[in-house]
Amino acid sequence: MEVKTGIAPYFKYWTMRHRKLLVILFCLMPFLYACNDKTSTEEQQLLNSIEQTWQLCETSLQEAQARAEGLRNSVRESSKYVRQKYDLLTIRLRDKYYMVPSSPDSAIRVMTYFEGRSDAMDKERACYYLGSAYRDLKDYPRAMRHFMEATDAARQSQCADTLIWQNALSQLRNLYMLQLNYEEELDVALQAVELAKLTGKNLGFYLIDAASAYEHLGDTLRLLEYCDKAYQVIQEEQFPPKYESHLAYILAKYVKTLKGKDTKRLDTLLQHLLQLPEDLRPHNYDLSLATYYENANNTDSAIRHYIIYYYKAKTLSGRYEASAGLQRCYRHKGDLRQATEWGCRLYDTNDSIIAGRAFEETQRARDTYTYYRDKEKELAIMQRDEALARRSQRTIFVSIIALLCVVLGLTAFYGQRRKKLMEELIDKDRMLGAAKEEILRRKKDLEKKQQEIEQLGCQLEGAEQTILESKAQLENTMKDLEQRAMVNKELTRIALMNSATDKVENVIAHFREVATGRSSLGPNSWKELMTAIEALYPGFLENVQGRMKKPLREPLLQTICLMKIGLTLAQIAQVTDVTRQTAWNRMKRAGEICGDLLGVYSSARG
């Protein structure tokens, strides 16, 4: 019998209608491919246009605005990814025009979309502009958080937006300055300087930021060093207009610190500023000239520029500096009446600054409380959504695998069955003759085997009885060992609790004193803290260690223990003798590992 292989035998069962449908499908495939390729090309062109407009915001803001308006109608018909990229571009344009948002909703929507995608640069940009929205709304805790996320995303990206990265570091520096946290301000400013050296973009800005941070810390030598570096960079760039306010700042700092020792550089800066047209003069132009003239004993010119700056100043700190300068100048002239009048204004301005700072501290405390309260709610919602997503993904995965196994099993079964039937039909006659002979031979063998089976059955029954008895004895022994192990474990725990209960409060109190600087750590302090935590929360450290595939590092384990006893971010930084940024990173890692075990202390308070 001839066996037919391949797909040819199946075509005889196809009707003419089936054949026509197959031909039409093959004809339509090139057209469908061309349409899909055309759509992909149009979307790529839109993405390129959006990116070009994004870069144009740095050089020509009005032209970028016009291009964005021209893309609006095309974007509406595109994919969600293109629409979200366009929305991020419009947020950037509003920020460039200093338009304060009424709410962060649009920035949150864009950031939520890009957070789940693989492109870290999109996430970096979205996090930065969400932080900018919170900054404009005076919500400094959330602003700082999203600026930090932007810098983290930039470090992880292979092609980060370096300008956004530098801007995020600059915003963090400004927020630390508002909080009077000058050490963190300096750390972020130096990071921005190193990044600007690598990119070669706006290095002068970030050198001045570092100089300002050193000024806040009272380090005059480093202040002059970074002012010198900034001056050299600006000089190499041929004094571009974007650095005018920085040159005025450098002039003022040179006047106050050098006291006329480097007259050549002072004269160069002065001549450059005096040659500026009135419409290009920076906001601190008159303050710098007044400082220069006051140091040169040209009191009348100093008074004139101080008065101009006083009435132009938009901030209380600017009026404070102008009032102080005018009081000094009039006192130097011997005009005590004017000196007294400007001294009263200086006093009133100082009271306003103190009142404003007290209001900012109160507002910042309220924002911090609201931030951590909302953060806990967001964390609970995110954990719930992640659990539902994982459950649905597992269900879908298992269903697909099961369906695939069923299909493959049925296909294999059908193919094997068909092959077997064909072979049986071909060899039927030959197999029948051979089967008869085989039956006779096997019948004799069967009778012989039957006798052997009966003998083995008797032996098997005896062996089964022995096995059952041994199994029963083994089960009893295992139960007895398990009970003893449980009893030993419970006795050990009780003994540890009895020995550590009296010391728990003292140990925790000792660490709180260390956190406030009233005490210091001893050689066995960490060991005593872990013993106290094990007494208060039996099995906690074992559960924490079980979350990791490898042993925990000691700083992270210490941070988890301090979070468990309720210490804040500032207290943990004090006890572990690290910066707040380092302590914040460790607490963030600890929350990822064992946030559910830490309970309410999993949020980075303080």
Rosetta blueprint (number, residue, H / E / L):
1 M L
2 E L
3 V L
4 K L
5 T L
6 G L
7 I L
8 A H
9 P H
10 Y H
11 F H
12 K H
13 Y H
14 W L
15 T L
16 M H
17 R H
18 H H
19 R H
20 K H
21 L H
22 L H
23 V H
24 I H
25 L H
26 F H
27 C H
28 L H
29 M H
30 P H
31 F H
32 L H
33 Y H
34 A H
35 C H
36 N H
37 D H
38 K H
39 T H
40 S H
41 T H
42 E H
43 E H
44 Q H
45 Q H
46 L H
47 L H
48 N H
49 S H
50 I H
51 E H
52 Q H
53 T H
54 W H
55 Q H
56 L H
57 C L
58 E L
59 T L
60 S L
61 L H
62 Q H
63 E H
64 A H
65 Q H
66 A H
67 R H
68 A H
69 E H
70 G H
71 L H
72 R H
73 N H
74 S H
75 V H
76 R H
77 E L
78 S L
79 S L
80 K H
81 Y H
82 V H
83 R H
84 Q H
85 K H
86 Y H
87 D H
88 L H
89 L H
90 T H
91 I H
92 R H
93 L H
94 R H
95 D H
96 K H
97 Y L
98 Y L
99 M L
100 V L
101 P L
102 S L
103 S L
104 P L
105 D H
106 S H
107 A H
108 I H
109 R H
110 V H
111 M H
112 T H
113 Y H
114 F H
115 E H
116 G L
117 R L
118 S L
119 D L
120 A H
121 M H
122 D H
123 K H
124 E H
125 R H
126 A H
127 C H
128 Y H
129 Y H
130 L H
131 G H
132 S H
133 A H
134 Y H
135 R H
136 D H
137 L L
138 K L
139 D L
140 Y H
141 P H
142 R H
143 A H
144 M H
145 R H
146 H H
147 F H
148 M H
149 E H
150 A H
151 T H
152 D H
153 A H
154 A H
155 R H
156 Q H
157 S L
158 Q L
159 C L
160 A L
161 D L
162 T H
163 L H
164 I H
165 W H
166 Q H
167 N H
168 A H
169 L H
170 S H
171 Q H
172 L H
173 R H
174 N H
175 L H
176 Y H
177 M H
178 L H
179 Q L
180 L L
181 N L
182 Y H
183 E H
184 E H
185 E H
186 L H
187 D H
188 V H
189 A H
190 L H
191 Q H
192 A H
193 V H
194 E H
195 L H
196 A H
197 K H
198 L H
199 T H
200 G L
201 K L
202 N L
203 L H
204 G H
205 F H
206 Y H
207 L H
208 I H
209 D H
210 A H
211 A H
212 S H
213 A H
214 Y H
215 E H
216 H H
217 L L
218 G L
219 D L
220 T H
221 L H
222 R H
223 L H
224 L H
225 E H
226 Y H
227 C H
228 D H
229 K H
230 A H
231 Y H
232 Q H
233 V H
234 I H
235 Q H
236 E H
237 E L
238 Q L
239 F L
240 P L
241 P H
242 K H
243 Y H
244 E H
245 S H
246 H H
247 L H
248 A H
249 Y H
250 I H
251 L H
252 A H
253 K H
254 Y H
255 V H
256 K H
257 T H
258 L H
259 K L
260 G L
261 K L
262 D L
263 T H
264 K H
265 R H
266 L H
267 D H
268 T H
269 L H
270 L H
271 Q H
272 H H
273 L H
274 L H
275 Q L
276 L L
277 P L
278 E H
279 D H
280 L H
281 R L
282 P L
283 H L
284 N L
285 Y H
286 D H
287 L H
288 S H
289 L H
290 A H
291 T H
292 Y H
293 Y H
294 E H
295 N H
296 A L
297 N L
298 N L
299 T H
300 D H
301 S H
302 A H
303 I H
304 R H
305 H H
306 Y H
307 I H
308 I H
309 Y H
310 Y H
311 Y H
312 K H
313 A L
314 K L
315 T L
316 L H
317 S H
318 G H
319 R H
320 Y H
321 E H
322 A H
323 S H
324 A H
325 G H
326 L H
327 Q H
328 R H
329 C H
330 Y H
331 R H
332 H H
333 K H
334 G L
335 D L
336 L H
337 R H
338 Q H
339 A H
340 T H
341 E H
342 W H
343 G H
344 C H
345 R H
346 L H
347 Y H
348 D H
349 T H
350 N H
351 D H
352 S H
353 I H
354 I H
355 A H
356 G H
357 R H
358 A H
359 F H
360 E H
361 E H
362 T H
363 Q H
364 R H
365 A H
366 R H
367 D H
368 T H
369 Y H
370 T H
371 Y H
372 Y H
373 R H
374 D H
375 K H
376 E H
377 K H
378 E H
379 L H
380 A H
381 I H
382 M H
383 Q H
384 R H
385 D H
386 E H
387 A H
388 L H
389 A H
390 R H
391 R H
392 S H
393 Q H
394 R H
395 T H
396 I H
397 F H
398 V H
399 S H
400 I H
401 I H
402 A H
403 L H
404 L H
405 C H
406 V H
407 V H
408 L H
409 G H
410 L H
411 T H
412 A H
413 F H
414 Y H
415 G H
416 Q H
417 R H
418 R H
419 K H
420 K H
421 L H
422 M H
423 E H
424 E H
425 L H
426 I H
427 D L
428 K H
429 D H
430 R H
431 M H
432 L H
433 G H
434 A H
435 A H
436 K H
437 E H
438 E H
439 I H
440 L H
441 R H
442 R H
443 K H
444 K H
445 D H
446 L H
447 E H
448 K H
449 K H
450 Q H
451 Q H
452 E H
453 I H
454 E H
455 Q H
456 L H
457 G H
458 C H
459 Q H
460 L H
461 E H
462 G H
463 A H
464 E H
465 Q H
466 T H
467 I H
468 L H
469 E H
470 S H
471 K H
472 A H
473 Q H
474 L H
475 E H
476 N H
477 T H
478 M H
479 K H
480 D H
481 L H
482 E H
483 Q H
484 R H
485 A H
486 M H
487 V H
488 N H
489 K H
490 E H
491 L H
492 T H
493 R H
494 I H
495 A H
496 L H
497 M H
498 N H
499 S H
500 A H
501 T H
502 D H
503 K H
504 V H
505 E H
506 N H
507 V H
508 I H
509 A H
510 H H
511 F H
512 R H
513 E H
514 V H
515 A H
516 T L
517 G L
518 R L
519 S L
520 S L
521 L L
522 G L
523 P L
524 N L
525 S H
526 W H
527 K H
528 E H
529 L H
530 M H
531 T H
532 A H
533 I H
534 E H
535 A H
536 L H
537 Y L
538 P L
539 G L
540 F H
541 L H
542 E H
543 N H
544 V H
545 Q H
546 G H
547 R L
548 M L
549 K L
550 K L
551 P L
552 L L
553 R L
554 E H
555 P H
556 L H
557 L H
558 Q H
559 T H
560 I H
561 C H
562 L H
563 M H
564 K H
565 I L
566 G L
567 L L
568 T L
569 L H
570 A H
571 Q H
572 I H
573 A H
574 Q H
575 V H
576 T H
577 D L
578 V L
579 T L
580 R H
581 Q H
582 T H
583 A H
584 W H
585 N H
586 R H
587 M H
588 K H
589 R H
590 A H
591 G H
592 E H
593 I H
594 C H
595 G H
596 D H
597 L H
598 L H
599 G H
600 V H
601 Y H
602 S H
603 S L
604 A L
605 R L
606 G L
